[in-house]
């Protein structure tokens, strides 16, 4: 990865922002930080789906399978008598490990068949989970290992874990896209056959991205269950999670790091404002998605930047000038 002033600047700007966010439990009321936990989980999910589809060219509607795996991994650590917070890294590990054999199946499919295949795999995960009475079967189960912590402390630690997950998710995507793997993904997304003919290890690159995205979704699932203190299979394995991810990335701007973050913020705001209105909540989400597809094809981030290639987190490369070299630029 080549480090330039353009790639260092986001780090300089991000550090004080992250420090301020980390201090929020000391500055605001607990309901505020608990609300932000939900937003952080959405940002992680949007970033992972964008890595998978926007950069890797793999349109999945089955990422909820790995969200559920992450949530149930935390539940299992709780049942084993270990702090559920310790289960967060295990959630990433288990989801990533399960993603490896999953690629052997779904990588045999292309296009819409790949999307449906991932959905089928997620449904298999759900069906297997409900067969185990130890984790509550079809009715689910609640976390009990956090009962010793006071609500304020529990909420603060959950918030810090969610914030760390966001920083790690965005940082991993940024690092990948600034590396040679990022250049390979760009070629694969544009034309896998041409990329293969040029020596790019297409399957290996796609497999690595699929595993990373699955691990990230596992972490998001862990955060979700830590926030709600209960996991239920029909909810955590619901395809609505993939629908939410697609919505956030599409309206925010696919193929950029900033777009999914903006999309997650907009989606979260719509959730908070419209959820009391029942079915109208879904109607408005649909109208927003249609409007974005018609009038902001580069997403809200592209609309906000006036169609110019403006990036706070540059992931592409361009010729620096007559002296050669490369620098962080626009999209790959």
C-alpha positions, 0 to 999 in steps of 0.5 A: 500500500502506497502512503501519500498525503491524500491517504494520511489526511483522513487518518489525521481527521479521523483520530479526533472524531473517534476520540470524541465519539469514544468520550460520548458515554461520559458526555451524553445520556445512555439513551443517546449512545444506545441509539448510536449502537444501532447506527454503528451496526448499520454502518458496518453492514453497509461497508461490508456489503459494499466491499462485497458488491461494490468492489468485489462485484458479488451481489449477495442477498444472503449476508444475514446468514453470517449476521445470525452466525455472529449473534449465535456465537455470542450466545454460545459464549454466554452459555459457556459462562464467558462474557458475551463481549469476549464473543465478538472476535469469535463471532468474526472468526466463526463467520469467516471460517464458515464462509470458506466452505460456503464459497466452494458452493456459491462460487459455482454460480454467477449473477442472479444465481449467485444472489439466490444461492447465498440466500439459500445458504443463509436459510440453511444456517437458520434451519440448522440453528432452530434444530438445537434446543440448547440455543432456544430452538425456534424461539431463541434465547436471551443473554444472561451473562451481562446481568451482573453489569449495571445498565449504564456500564453495560450500555457504555461497553456495548457502545465502545465495542460498536464504535471499535467495530465501525473503525475496524470495518472502515479501516479494513475496507480502506486498507484493502482498496489501497493495496494490490488486492484493491487493484485486482478487485477493480479489474475483477469487477470490471471484467473477470475474464480479462483480469484472469487473462492478465494474471489476476488470481480471480477466485482467490481475491473474491474468496478473500473478500467474501470471507472478510465481508462475512467476518464483518457481518458476524461482528455486526450480528454480535453487536446487534445481540449485545444491544438487544440482549436476545437473539431469535432465529427468524429475526436475526436470519431475516432477509430484511438485513440484506435488503437494508444493506442493499438500500444503504449502499445504493442510496449512499453510493456504491463503490465508495467508502463514504457512500455506504456511511452516508447511506447508513446515516440516512437510512437510520434517520428514516427509521427513527422518524418513520418507524411509528407510522407502520407500513408507511415506513416501508413505503417511504423507503421504497420511494427514496430508493426509486428516487435515488435510482432515477435522479442520483445514480451515483448515490447521495454521495455523488449528488452531494459532490456534484458528480466530481470525484471527491473522496475523504478516503481515496482508494484509487490511483492516478499518475502523479505527473511527468515524474511518474508515481501514483497517488490516492485518487478517485474510485478505482 
